[in-house]
Amino acid sequence: NWEQQGFDEKFSIQMPQIRGITLYWHKSTFADERSMTPKQLILDREQERLYIYPQSQPSLVIRVTKPHLVYQKFELKNPLLVGKKAESEYILLIRDKEQQIEVKINLSPENYRQFLETMTEEQ
């Protein structure tokens, strides 16, 4: 049952290691090293998850996943746009005076063509 349980916890492991058959790691909230000897490991390649069944706690299952990629997002309203060609690439400069943000984007010729096609498509 992967529904949220009372003892469920999510955290990032620090300095993971395998020594012999034991897994070692640090947790940011603890100074000391933690360890666990697995009874069984199951790799789900499709979901990119590793399930660890510890020897010491037969009813416990630990699911290890890669961190999810989170993009930083922000919105610019009516920014100043400036574009120019510099050697073999195209530069797009976006500036928002109100938020004091400036974004410089270097586009390859192929990305520039794709950008133009996207901007000129009829909606």
N, C-alpha and C positions, 0 to 999 in steps of 0.2 A: 504494500500500500504506500504509494508515494505522495499521498495527501499530507499536508502539514501536520506534524505531530507535536506534542508538548515538549519533547526533548530535542527536536530538530534544531540544527545549527548550521549556519553557512559562514565559512571563513576562508581566507586565502592562506595556504600553507607557505611557510618560508623555509628555504634551504632543504628541500626534500632530498633524501638519500636512501639507498638500499645497501645494507651491510648484511651479508649472508642471506637469510630469509626474512629479515626484519626490516620494516619500513621506519624511517626516522624523519622527523620534521620539527620545525619550530612554528609556534602560533604567535601572532603579533602581541596578543594580550598576556602571554606567559614568557618569562625569561628562560625557563629550562626547556630542554629538548624532550619531545614526546616520541613514543615508539609503539609499534604494534606488529605482531607476528600474524600474518594472515593464514587462515585455514584454507581459504579458497579465493581465487581471483577470477573474475569474469569480465572480459573485454567486449563491449558492444561497439563494434567498429562503425556501424551506421549512425548511431547517436553520439559517437565519440565520448563514451563514458566507461569508466572502470568501476566495477563493483567489488568491494573488499569485504570479505566475511572474516572477522577476527577470530583467532583461536580462543581467546579469553572470554568472549561474549557471543555465544552462538545465536542469540536473537537480534544482534546488531548487524546492520548493513551500512557500509560507508560508500557513498557514491561520489566519485571524483570526476570533475568535468573541467574543461578549459574555461577560462574566464570569457565572458561574452564581450564582444567588441561594442563599445558605446561611443558614438560620435558626439563631439561637442557641437551643439547647434546654437545659432543665433540668427536673428532676423534683422536685415537692413531695410529700412523703408525709404524708397526713393533716393538711393545713393548716387553719387557722381560716378560715372563710368567713363574710363579713358582706355583706348586700345591702340597699340602700335605694333609694327613688325620690327623685330630685332634679330638680324642675321637669319637663322633657320627656324626661329620660333616666333610665336605671337604672344604679346604680353597684354593682359587685361588687368587694369587697376580699378579697384572698387573702393570708394572712400565715403564714409558716413561721418560728417562733421559733428552731428548731434551726439553720437555715441563715441566719437573719436576712435574709429576703427578704420584701418586701411588693410586691404587684402590685395596681394599681388599674385596673379595666376599666370604661370608660364605654360603655354599650350604648344604641343607639337603641331605640324601642319595638318595631320590627320585629325587630331582632337579639335583643332580650329574649324575644319570643314564640318565635323560632326556638330559642333556648337552652332555654327551658322545654319545648318540644316534644321536643327531643333528649333532655333529661334524664328525661322521663316516658315515653318509648317503652319498650315491653316488649322485653326482650332475648331 
